[in-house]
Amino acid sequence: QIHECAHRLGVETNCTMLFGHIEEPAEVVSHLQALRALQDKTGGFSCFIPLAYQPGRSRLVPEMASSMYCLKIISLSRLFLDNIPHIRSYWPSLEIETACAGLSFGADDLDGTIMNERIMNLAGSNAPKGVDEEHVRAIIRHSGQDPVLRTGSFEVFAGTTPPSGTFHD
């Protein structure tokens, strides 16, 4: 309801799905169906971000979902949510290597120059708190893609130095 209200007011939002904990496959599909239906209704989502559950210190599951499962979720998301323009491969949740591979499995965005990731680290993730721009560019190139700086609304940044924390690869 909150997303629908924001979209009616002309505010684009991102949508997410936490996976890799206790969900059943039918629940993943149900979540994606709800997002797809709302996007059909409002057109207000600019990006979908699948977030792999980080077990950390919890006892909910013993370990993070496998890289293959994470890549399957990205692929399924791209196919199912063809009405949402961008799928993000979020490295703090997926780990850098899997996030990089995600660019070949349907994601078109690698949230890049996060300077101080706290949420996944507080959960006990092994993800680094940040990566520098050159490292992000290198892993994007390694995946066979061309890195570009973009704004939060996915417009290509035409300048040479973006404001800190505003733009991502």
Secondary structure, DSSP 8 states (H G I E B T S, - for coil): -HHHHHHHTT--EEEEEEESSS--HHHHHHHHHHHHHHHHHH--EEEEEEEE---TT-SSSSS---HHHHHHHHHHHHHHTTTSSEEB--HHHH-HHHHHHHTTTT--B-----S---HHHHTT--S-S---HHHHHHHHHHTT-----B-TTS-B--SSS--TTT-B-
